[in-house]
Amino acid sequence: MSLRANRVAEQMKKEIGDIIGKKIKDPRIGFMTVTDVRVSGDLQIAKVYISVLGDEEQRQNTLKGLAKAKGFIRSEVGSRIRLRKTPEILFEIDESIDYGNRIETLLHEINDQSSEKQD
């Protein structure tokens, strides 16, 4: 990814988090965090990775709420960041946090088992 795309991605991450937190009142959107934004090299598409607190149903509801608000979010980003064309926004659940938690749980289990064997 180019330096410019990186800068645009970082700025979008900050702005989208702010827009969702302060301007969107959709009850479907639960407690969520924008974890990462990846912008294509031509600045046409921005994948916004989000982490949602809650179960699978809460995640799906949040994605539906964000999909409905996508046009508003895109126009807000366009007015805050000066680009010739505002990238198309795609929202995706960031699975890396769940993956990290699962690894941590497994490591704790292994550690507990090895402690029991030593006793």
KOLPAZA-644825 format. One record per residue: chain; residue in one letter; x negated, y negated, z negated of N, C-alpha, C in turn. Coordinates in steps of 0.2 Angstrom, whole numbers, plus 5000, padded with zeros to 4 digits. Example, Ala and Ser with C-alpha at 12.3 -4.5 7.8 and 13.67 -1.06 7.14 Angstrom:
BAVEX   kette   rest   n_c1   n_c2   n_c3   ca_c1   ca_c2   ca_c3   c_c1   c_c2   c_c3
BAVEX       A      A   4934   5028   4961    4938    5022    4961   4934   5016   4961
BAVEX       A      S   4936   5011   4965    4932    5005    4964   4936   5000   4961
***
This chain:
BAVEX   kette   rest   n_c1   n_c2   n_c3   ca_c1   ca_c2   ca_c3   c_c1   c_c2   c_c3
BAVEX       A      M   4996   5006   5000    5000    5000    5000   4996   4994   5000
BAVEX       A      S   4997   4989   5004    4993    4983    5004   4994   4979   4998
BAVEX       A      L   4989   4974   4997    4989    4970    4991   4995   4965   4991
BAVEX       A      R   4998   4963   4997    5004    4959    4997   5010   4963   4995
BAVEX       A      A   5010   4969   4998    5016    4973    4996   5016   4975   4988
BAVEX       A      N   5010   4976   4985    5009    4977    4978   5012   4971   4974
BAVEX       A      R   5010   4965   4977    5012    4958    4973   5020   4958   4974
BAVEX       A      V   5022   4959   4980    5030    4958    4981   5033   4963   4976
BAVEX       A      A   5030   4970   4976    5034    4975    4972   5034   4973   4964
BAVEX       A      E   5028   4970   4962    5028    4968    4955   5033   4962   4953
BAVEX       A      Q   5033   4957   4958    5038    4952    4957   5045   4954   4957
BAVEX       A      M   5046   4959   4962    5053    4962    4962   5055   4965   4956
BAVEX       A      K   5050   4969   4953    5051    4973    4947   5054   4968   4941
BAVEX       A      K   5050   4963   4941    5052    4958    4936   5058   4955   4937
BAVEX       A      E   5060   4953   4943    5066    4949    4944   5072   4954   4944
BAVEX       A      I   5071   4960   4947    5077    4965    4946   5079   4966   4939
BAVEX       A      G   5074   4967   4935    5075    4969    4928   5079   4963   4925
BAVEX       A      D   5077   4957   4926    5080    4951    4924   5087   4950   4926
BAVEX       A      I   5088   4951   4933    5095    4951    4936   5100   4956   4933
BAVEX       A      I   5097   4962   4932    5102    4967    4929   5103   4966   4922
BAVEX       A      G   5098   4964   4918    5099    4962    4911   5104   4956   4910
BAVEX       A      K   5103   4951   4914    5107    4945    4912   5113   4943   4917
BAVEX       A      K   5113   4946   4923    5119    4944    4928   5124   4949   4929
BAVEX       A      I   5122   4955   4928    5127    4960    4930   5131   4963   4924
BAVEX       A      K   5137   4963   4924    5142    4964    4919   5145   4971   4920
BAVEX       A      D   5143   4975   4924    5147    4982    4926   5146   4986   4920
BAVEX       A      P   5152   4989   4917    5151    4993    4911   5148   5000   4913
BAVEX       A      R   5148   5002   4919    5145    5008    4921   5137   5008   4920
BAVEX       A      I   5134   5002   4920    5127    5002    4920   5125   5002   4912
BAVEX       A      G   5122   5007   4910    5120    5008    4903   5114   5005   4902
BAVEX       A      F   5111   5007   4896    5104    5004    4894   5099   5007   4899
BAVEX       A      M   5096   5003   4903    5091    5005    4908   5085   5001   4909
BAVEX       A      T   5080   5003   4911    5074    5000    4912   5071   5001   4920
BAVEX       A      V   5069   4995   4923    5066    4996    4929   5059   4998   4928
BAVEX       A      T   5057   5004   4930    5050    5007    4928   5045   5006   4934
BAVEX       A      D   5047   5005   4940    5043    5004    4945   5046   5002   4952
BAVEX       A      V   5043   4998   4956    5046    4996    4962   5040   4998   4967
BAVEX       A      R   5042   5001   4973    5037    5003    4978   5040   5000   4985
BAVEX       A      V   5036   4995   4987    5039    4992    4994   5035   4995   4999
BAVEX       A      S   5038   4996   5005    5035    4999    5011   5030   4993   5014
BAVEX       A      G   5025   4996   5017    5020    4991    5020   5023   4985   5024
BAVEX       A      D   5028   4987   5028    5031    4981    5032   5036   4977   5028
BAVEX       A      L   5037   4978   5021    5041    4974    5017   5049   4975   5019
BAVEX       A      Q   5051   4981   5022    5058    4981    5024   5062   4985   5019
BAVEX       A      I   5058   4990   5015    5062    4994    5010   5059   4994   5003
BAVEX       A      A   5063   4993   4998    5060    4993    4991   5063   4999   4987
BAVEX       A      K   5060   5004   4985    5062    5009    4981   5062   5007   4974
BAVEX       A      V   5067   5006   4970    5067    5004    4963   5068   5010   4959
BAVEX       A      Y   5063   5011   4955    5064    5017    4950   5066   5015   4944
BAVEX       A      I   5072   5018   4941    5074    5016    4935   5074   5022   4930
BAVEX       A      S   5074   5020   4923    5075    5025    4918   5081   5023   4914
BAVEX       A      V   5085   5028   4913    5092    5027    4910   5092   5031   4903
BAVEX       A      L   5094   5027   4898    5095    5031    4892   5102   5034   4892
BAVEX       A      G   5102   5041   4890    5108    5044    4890   5108   5051   4894
BAVEX       A      D   5114   5054   4895    5114    5060    4899   5115   5059   4906
BAVEX       A      E   5116   5065   4910    5116    5065    4917   5122   5061   4919
BAVEX       A      E   5128   5061   4916    5133    5057    4918   5132   5050   4917
BAVEX       A      Q   5129   5048   4912    5127    5041    4911   5122   5039   4917
BAVEX       A      R   5118   5043   4919    5113    5041    4924   5117   5040   4931
BAVEX       A      Q   5121   5045   4932    5125    5044    4938   5130   5038   4938
BAVEX       A      N   5133   5037   4933    5137    5031    4932   5133   5024   4933
BAVEX       A      T   5127   5024   4930    5122    5018    4931   5120   5018   4939
BAVEX       A      L   5119   5023   4942    5117    5023    4949   5123   5020   4953
BAVEX       A      K   5129   5023   4952    5135    5020    4955   5136   5013   4954
BAVEX       A      G   5135   5010   4948    5136    5003    4947   5131   4999   4950
BAVEX       A      L   5125   5002   4950    5119    4998    4954   5120   4998   4961
BAVEX       A      A   5123   5004   4964    5124    5004    4971   5130   4999   4973
BAVEX       A      K   5135   4998   4969    5140    4993    4970   5137   4986   4970
BAVEX       A      A   5132   4985   4965    5129    4978    4964   5123   4977   4969
BAVEX       A      K   5122   4981   4973    5115    4981    4977   5115   4975   4981
BAVEX       A      G   5121   4973   4984    5121    4967    4989   5119   4960   4985
BAVEX       A      F   5123   4960   4979    5122    4954    4974   5114   4954   4972
BAVEX       A      I   5112   4960   4970    5105    4960    4967   5100   4958   4973
BAVEX       A      R   5101   4960   4979    5097    4959    4985   5097   4951   4986
BAVEX       A      S   5103   4948   4986    5104    4941    4987   5100   4937   4982
BAVEX       A      E   5101   4939   4976    5098    4936    4970   5090   4936   4971
BAVEX       A      V   5088   4942   4972    5080    4943    4973   5078   4938   4979
BAVEX       A      G   5082   4938   4984    5080    4934    4990   5080   4926   4988
BAVEX       A      S   5084   4924   4984    5084    4917    4982   5078   4916   4977
BAVEX       A      R   5076   4921   4973    5070    4920    4968   5063   4921   4971
BAVEX       A      I   5063   4925   4976    5056    4927    4979   5057   4924   4987
BAVEX       A      R   5052   4920   4989    5052    4918    4995   5049   4923   5000
BAVEX       A      L   5053   4926   5004    5051    4931    5009   5055   4929   5015
BAVEX       A      R   5052   4931   5021    5056    4930    5027   5062   4934   5027
BAVEX       A      K   5062   4940   5025    5067    4945    5025   5067   4949   5018
BAVEX       A      T   5072   4949   5014    5072    4952    5008   5073   4960   5009
BAVEX       A      P   5068   4964   5006    5069    4971    5008   5075   4974   5006
BAVEX       A      E   5077   4979   5009    5083    4984    5007   5081   4987   5001
BAVEX       A      I   5086   4987   4996    5085    4990    4990   5088   4997   4989
BAVEX       A      L   5084   5002   4987    5086    5009    4986   5085   5010   4978
BAVEX       A      F   5090   5012   4974    5089    5014    4967   5088   5022   4967
BAVEX       A      E   5083   5024   4963    5081    5031    4961   5080   5031   4954
BAVEX       A      I   5082   5037   4951    5081    5039    4944   5073   5041   4944
BAVEX       A      D   5070   5038   4939    5063    5040    4938   5062   5046   4933
BAVEX       A      E   5060   5051   4936    5060    5058    4933   5054   5058   4929
BAVEX       A      S   5049   5054   4930    5042    5055    4927   5043   5055   4919
BAVEX       A      I   5047   5051   4916    5048    5050    4909   5050   5057   4906
BAVEX       A      D   5056   5060   4909    5058    5066    4907   5053   5071   4908
BAVEX       A      Y   5049   5071   4913    5044    5076    4914   5039   5075   4909
BAVEX       A      G   5037   5069   4907    5032    5068    4902   5034   5071   4895
BAVEX       A      N   5041   5069   4894    5043    5072    4887   5044   5079   4887
BAVEX       A      R   5045   5082   4892    5045    5090    4893   5038   5093   4891
BAVEX       A      I   5033   5090   4894    5026    5092    4893   5024   5091   4886
BAVEX       A      E   5026   5085   4883    5025    5084    4876   5028   5089   4872
BAVEX       A      T   5034   5091   4873    5038    5096    4869   5034   5102   4869
BAVEX       A      L   5032   5104   4875    5029    5111    4876   5022   5111   4873
BAVEX       A      L   5019   5105   4873    5012    5105    4869   5013   5105   4862
BAVEX       A      H   5018   5102   4859    5020    5103    4852   5021   5110   4850
BAVEX       A      E   5025   5113   4854    5027    5120    4853   5021   5125   4853
BAVEX       A      I   5016   5124   4858    5010    5128    4858   5006   5126   4852
BAVEX       A      N   5006   5120   4850    5002    5118    4844   5004   5121   4838
BAVEX       A      D   5011   5121   4837    5014    5124    4831   5013   5132   4831
BAVEX       A      Q   5013   5135   4837    5012    5142    4837   5005   5144   4835
BAVEX       A      S   5000   5140   4838    4993    5141    4836   4992   5140   4829
BAVEX       A      S   4995   5135   4826    4994    5134    4818   4997   5140   4814
BAVEX       A      E   5003   5143   4816    5006    5148    4813   5001   5154   4813
BAVEX       A      K   4998   5155   4819    4993    5161    4820   4987   5160   4815
BAVEX       A      Q   4985   5154   4814    4979    5153    4810   4980   5154   4803
BAVEX       A      D   4986   5153   4801    4988    5154    4793   4988   5161   4791
***
